[in-house]
Amino acid sequence: MQEFDHIQSLWQSHSVEVKISSDEMLSQAKKEVAGIRTRSLFNIAGMVLSFAAIAALLVLFEFNSWATPVGLIIILVAIGISTFVLYKDHAIISRNDFTQHPNSFLEQLKKYQLNKFTIYNKLYWFYAFALSFGFIFYFYEMLESLSLWLQIAISAFTIFWMVLCATILRRSYLKREKERLDLLIEKFERISNQFDEHQ
Amino acid sequence: MEKKDQLFKQIFEANSKKIFHLCYGYTGDEDSANDLLQETFLKVWQNLDKFRNKSLISTWIYRIAVNTCLTYLRSEKRQAKDELTDNIIENRVEEFSEKNEQIALLYKSIAKLEENDRLIITMVLDELPYNEIAEISGISEGNLRVKIHRIKQKLTELYNQHARI
C-alpha cells in the first residue's frame, strides 16, 4: 500500500527532457506558414514563366495568319490577369507575421482562403475558356500543315488536358489546400480564442 | 525586437520543463506533450506584450498551458486517454525496470482522473503553492484544498489498484 508521498517522489524522480529550443520552436511554427507562402509563390512563378514563354513566341516568330497572334494575345491576357489576381491573393498572407500580430494574421488567412476558392471556382472558368479560345485561334495556323490524324491527336490531347486540369487536378488541389488552411486556421483560432477569454 | 527575443528565451528556459511535465502528465504521451508545449509557448510569445505583471509570469504561463491542454484534446479529438497510457507502457518496454514500471503505473493512474483533476494534481506533484494553483485553475483556495485532498486520495487509490494487478 503506497502513500501519496511515494507517488510525489516518483513523479519528481521522473525527469522529462524538452527536446526543442525556443528558437527551434518559433522557426518550426513559422515554417508551416512559410509553406503556404512558398506554394503560392511557385504558383505565381509558374504563371510568369508561361507568360514569358508565350510572349517570346509572339515576339520571336512571324506568323502568316492573323489568327495565330490573336490566339497568343488572348492566352497572354488570360495568364496576365490570372497572375495578377494570384499575386494580389499572395500579398494578403505575405504582409504580416503571425508571431507578431496573431489576430490580424488570422483574419488575413481567412481572407486568403476565401479568395483562393473564388479564384479556383469563378476565375478558373474565365481562365479556362480564354485559354481554349486562344488555342483555337493558335491551332488554326499551327496545325494546318500537319496530317489530319496529327491534328486530331493534338486537339484531342489539348482538350483532354484542359478537362483533366478543370476536374480532377483542380478538385484535388483545392481539397489539399483547404485541409492545410483549415488546420492552420483552427490552430490560430484556438490560440486567439484563449486570449480573447483571458485578456 | 531583440529584447523580446531575449526575454522569451529566458522565459522558455525557466518554464519549459515544468510546462512539458504538466502536458506530459495530462496526455501521457510525449508527442502530444510536445505539441502542447509548443502551442503554449507560441501563445506566450504572441502575447508577451499583454502580460501586465499582475501575477507571476509562471502563473500566467501555467494558466495558458492549462487552457491549451483542455482545449487541445477536445478540439483535436485525440486518442482516448487509455490508448495514450498504453503507448507510454509500450514505449518503455525496452527500458524495463521496477522504477519505470512504477512511473508507467503513475501515468496510467493520472490518466484515469478527470481532465481538470489531472491538471490540478500535476501542479500539486510539482509542488506549486496552493494560491498559485487556485489562481491558475480559477477555483477559490478553500474549495481547492478540499478538491486536492479528494484528488490525492483518488490517485493513491488508483495507483494502489493498478499496482496490485
Interface residues (C-beta under 8 A of the other chain):
Chain A: M1 Q2 E3 F4 I7 Q8 L10 W11 Q12 S13 H14 V16 V18 K19 I20 S21 S22 D23 M25 L26 Q28 A29 F98 T99 Q100 P102 E186 K187 R190 I191 N193 Q194 F195 E197 H198 Q199
Chain B: F8 K9 F12 E13 S16 K17 F20 H21 Y24 G25 A33 N34 L37 Q38 E39 F41 L42 K43 W45 Q46 N47 K50 R63 I64 N67 T68 T71 Y72 S75 K99 Q102 I103 L106 T122 V124 L125 D126 E127 K152 L155 T156 Y159 N160 A163
